[in-house]
Amino acid sequence: MTGPHERGFQELRTQLQEAAATFADGPDALESILLGIVDDVDRAVREPLEIFPVCHHSPASALAMARRLWEKQPKVIYLELCEDMAPLLTELRNCRLPVAVQAFASEIDGFPADWAPLSVVAPITEASAEYQAIAYALDTPGVELVLVDRSSDHVYQWDARAETPGTEPGGREDNDSTDTSAGSGTPSAAEEEAGLHGDAVGVGIGDLRPRFAELEAHLLRHGKVRHWSEWWHQYVELPLGEGDHDTYRQVMLLIGSLFRHLAPGDPHRVRVDEDRERHMWTRMREHLAATGTAPADCLYVCGAFHAASRVAEFGVHGTDTFEIGPRTATKWQHGLIPSSHAAIEAQFGLAGGSVSIAATLWAKNLRRTRVEPYRLAGQTGAKKPKKSVTAPVPGPAAEPSDKLSGFLRRPPVLDRLDEAELLGWCVEIVRAARRNGYLASTADAIAVFETSILLAGMRDRARPTPYDFQDAAVTCIEKDTVPGRRDVRRLVEIMMGGDRVGRVGYDALPPLARDVHDRLAALELKLEQRGVQRALLDIAGRPELERCSDVLWMLRRLMPPGAARPIMGERSLGERSLQESWDLALGTHQRALIELGYEGVSLEQVLEQRLRRAAGAAQATAATVLETVEDATLYLRSRRLADELGSRALEVLSAERTVDGAPEVLRRVRRLLAYYRTSEPVLPPWIESFVKAGYAHYCTLLPTSFTDDDATVRQVAAMLGFLFSMEGLALSLGCDRAQLRLALAQSHPRDPSRTALLWAAQVHLGHLSRTELRSTCDELLGNPLVVPAYPRYLSGFVHALEPVPGLADFVVEAVSQAFGRLPDPVLLPWLPTLVTTLRAGGADLAPLLIREAGRTFPGRLAELDAWVPPWRAEARRQTVPAVRGGDGAGGCTLLAAHPATCDAVAGLLGCEGTWEDSGPGGQEGVALVGRHPDTARALEALLAG
């Protein structure tokens, strides 16, 4: 027996039962689905609190919303949006759409640390139902807007990743168009706009896309379309743009219920869907009970998927058994960030250009229907607000009538061909193609026109849609190559409305972003505009621009590379530029600037927090902490912070057990020491302690590093460089050089390159003479068993220039000897290794080697034949003839003839005495020279040098 609540859709039920019996093997399964859909629609339309189902960024939904708001004039609007985003909605009037409401958390508590930072965004465009509802509620006196969806904190609490510890947020589409997208690398213009939301989780209202892949494929195939956005445009957007309110509601409820019945049975996803519905209805009942508002005066705006809910908490008379859990201790910041059509398409999986086409359709529907949309007063581009309409006196509730039967039986309305519109499109795309390098002509415009009509006819459409026109333009205009940056498909998207990029106004920016704009006002640039602007800073002529320079260098440190890029000028320890030139794109990177505002109220505070965080991280190394010390000195000029971070560097160095960061530690310590020695009266205590601890630390690690396969030659050379270059300061602070001598004595490398490093260290300490080292290298070159490994010795000598730069002349000699004596089968394969070694690990050593080679070798080709290598000339000079026998009267005669020379040498050596007669022949002096020939040779070398 049919009850009164079933009469409205009885005819539809009968038709669906007959269809189920006709097309299915058995009526049970299909009938239950079809009748369940009707029950969902009937239940939703009979709910006392009017449910308004929408699809996100749908012009049909926005148009139906504007109509309904003018008719109903509700007093309370319940909106499916994160409840903690409500305070930000009033700032939309200071922005140019599209923008996104964002919840951001950089310091998290209650979630895995590797998830940070957390970000949730809700994009809003003018052609969206949620914007119409927001504009109506905020600009209509006496209307209350209540956000009822879960908070941003619960978005991550309920996320499926919570059940998989250690996984990164991303790669999942939530039930209400929740999705993550990230950009990497060097993006193009389109990719940059598509990445405006960064790694945020997107929340929209009403994601109507089949979760059943077979259903979507079936719809696309029989609809003769390529993707879901085109199917929705053809079979939902266009028909619903002509329908009345009841028809719109029932069709959207039908689609939402259909997709809900055919959704995959992922238990977690279904649970999240139902929990969100329970959350929203619980919040609405709480508000109704607290305010006493009648349900008839309210409007519930939600996605069509949730409008067809079957949970027990559904409706104003549902059960109150759902408990909303507490939020975590994570501190969330809220703000507005710029969005774009491309960003929305990328984040919610829509076809490229679909949001731009929707915006064009929205404007066309407004002109056709003359519906006055709602726009926030004071918003860029908004017209003067229309006078409010007196709400109609509500009459008795009418019995819901069946609009679906007629809608589903009605054949599709074939719009007549609008030749003027299509001709305008064809002319415009040819003009745009010619501007972008295509050889397009009037003939191409005619071909596009005819092909568009042909494609529409093949797809059972009398009027070509923008998608048909796009396909026709690509077919007729695009050739084998794309001459410019944009292809024809992209040109059509731009022509149809383009990728509009929103902008957050000054008043809606966080304090930090406003402070940046204020401090850079002296540059007299329009920083809020997108694109690159050139800033010229004559700091010498206008000293006040130095503050702008400080801001720009901090922005370069904190923001993406393209936001602030120096063209001329540099900032290093102890140096300041008098003139600078910058390329600024703060308007393009407005999102990054706004997210900085979530971390602090000034750039200095944010930079200090990041430096402390980097230095205090568990994976921080001594090199990274020294980098924070340098940045604190460069950008903040804070001695207090630098000393604090320096003490942290000392702790980290003492705890390290590897030498991976030795090259970077050496480079930064040298730079900091040079800065403090020239700018400070005394060295900071922390750097003295660092040098002292580093000397002992690297002495301890030196013997094992020489034999450790994980330590590279460059790292061992950097350790020796630290020990040798810091030795004077370390010894003055109380270190013992015997520790270094013992460390070298305990080092027994097996690798040829590390053996060469050890020899260089021994030469530096005086344990090995250059003559002995040269003799050893000659023996290596003369040993055929060792010759294949000799290039590796040379690589070690090249790296030895880091700790012992005085060996540059010997390295040039060793390389020259290798080029002269090594056989070609050994020399030629080694040359690429030498080049790559110098490029990768010896970029700082190559100039030293080249300078020494330039000093050693002749500068002219004509001098080359008579040129004698310095090491051969030195070997000849060091060959002292044996002392002649006999009386040796010549030597004594020479000394007696020139006593002043001997007196000067005695005074230099600190000897005192008088001349004595050595007797006939002076045999005593000659005998002394014969017994100690090394002294004579050393004296000769000293005088010759």
Disulfide bonds with the S-S distance in Angstrom:
none
